[in-house]
Amino acid sequence: MKEIKSHLLLVAGTTTILDLNHDGFLDVKITLPSLSEQMSIVNLLDRQTTKIDALITETQNSIALLKEHRTALISAAVTGKIDVREAAQ
């Protein structure tokens, strides 16, 4: 990636800012995967992001449930419904 950036900066004309519209820059050849390979990449990324989204939702639900359990446990301890003195030892 550094090599590409270095090459692009080399062919970019400069004044006080980079000029990306001149012929040296516009004639740079960039290799792209075939359309079928691009589609395969897109499909893979879609499947992976769907899995990640599901894991995020599951984690958020678990956090909410744990907060509810914590609140119920604190309430039970404060009201004396459970004895926490033995657990503290």
Buried (B, 14 or more C-beta within 10 A) or exposed (E): EEEEEEEBEEBBEEEEEEEEEEEEBEEEEEEEEEEEEEEEEEEEEEEEEEEEEEEEEEEEEEEEEEEEEEEEEEEEBEEEEEEEEEEEE
